[in-house]
């Protein structure tokens, strides 16, 4: 990895760490920030990072990221509150999440035309999952 790219990534992580407490419950989450960072440095932006979309490393990274993200969100659910207030999470998961994934899929296919359908679906699921967990109403123990 280029030293300049590593420095930019470090600065981005540091800046996000400084504002992450205030960003909780807002529209901007870490996956969105780092996806935008990757797009900026990648083929869509200034082109400093050239990673083939068909790379096995990229596929593995996307799958591991999805598993960790889903596990982290599932571990923070307040089951008692979810049983008591289940109407809103039902609507969010039944209608909102699939529509968000579909919109993310279309956006990923538009912004990343070389990405396979599976890759675009993974990107959409990862970003939609993080966006939906920011709503604070899926039985989480602390709502903003």
N, C-alpha and C positions, 0 to 999 in steps of 0.2 A: 504494500500500500504506500502510495506517495506520501511524503512527509507533510506536504501542504494539505492534503485531504485529511490526514490524521489530525492535524492541527485544527482544521475547520470542524471536524466531527467532535473533537474535544471541547472546542469553544461552544458548539451547539449544545452538547450535553450539559456543560456548565451553566449556560444561559437558561436552559430549560429547568435545570435543578433550582436555580435562583427564583424562578417564577412559578414552579410547579404547585406550590401550596396554594397560591392565588388562582391557579388555572383549574383546580378541582371543581367540577360541576359546570365548567364553561364549555364552549364549543371546541376548544383546542385541547387535544390530548397528546400524549407522547407519541403514539403511533402515527398520528396525523402530522406532527412536527417532523418526525424522522422520515416519513414517506415523502413529504415535501422536500426535505433536505436531499434525499436520494434522487428524486426526480430532477432537482436543480443541478446536482452534480453529474447526473447520468445523461443518457442519450437525448432526453427531451430538453434539458437545460444546456449547460455549458460543455457537456461531453467529456468531463475529466475522468469519469469512471465508465469503463466499457465492460459490462458483464453480460455475456450472452444469456438471453432469456431462457434458452433451452438447457442451461447449466444445471447439473445435478445438485451442485452446492446451493444454488438459489432455490430449487424445489425443496431440498431438505430444510433450509433456513425458513422458508415459508411454512412448512408443515410443523416444525418445532415451535415457531412463533405462535401459530394457531393453537396448538395444544397448551402451551404455557398461558396464553391469554385466556382461553376458556377455563382452564383450571383455576387461575387466579380470580376470575369473576365468580365462578361457582363457589369457591371457598369463602366468599364474603357475603353470601346470602343469609339473611336473618329468616329462618324457617318459620318462626312464630308469627312474625309480621307478614310474611308471604301468605300464610293460611288466613290471616285476618283480612288483609287488603289484597285480594287476588284479582280484582276486576281490571285494574290498570295494567299490571304486568301481562295479563292474558291478552289484552288489546295490543300492547306493545309487541309481544312475541308472536301473536297470531297474524297481525296485519302490518304493523310498523316495521318490524325487523325484516320480513321478506321483501317489502317494498324498498327498504334501505339497501339491502343486498343487491336487489335488481338495479337500482340506480348506481350503486358502486360498480357493479359488473359492466354496465353500459359506459360509465366514465372510464374504467380501467381499459376497456377495449378501445375507447376513443383516444386516450392519452398514451397507451402502450400497445400500438397495433401489432408488434412482433410477439407479444405475449400470447401463449396458448390459452384456450378457453379455460382449462383447469387452473392455470396461473391467475387469470383474471378473476375467476370465482374465488380463489384463495385470498387474493388482495381484497376483494369486496367483502368477504366474510370477516376477515381480520379487522378491517376498518369499521364495518357496520357494527360488529360486536363491541368495539370500544366506544363508538358513538352512542350506542343504546345504553351502555352501562353508565354513561355520563348523565343520563336522565335522572338517576337517583331514585327511581320508583320501582325497581325490580326486587323489592324485599331486602334492600341493602340496609345495613345496620345504621348508617349515618347518611341521611339525605341532606343535600345542600339547601 
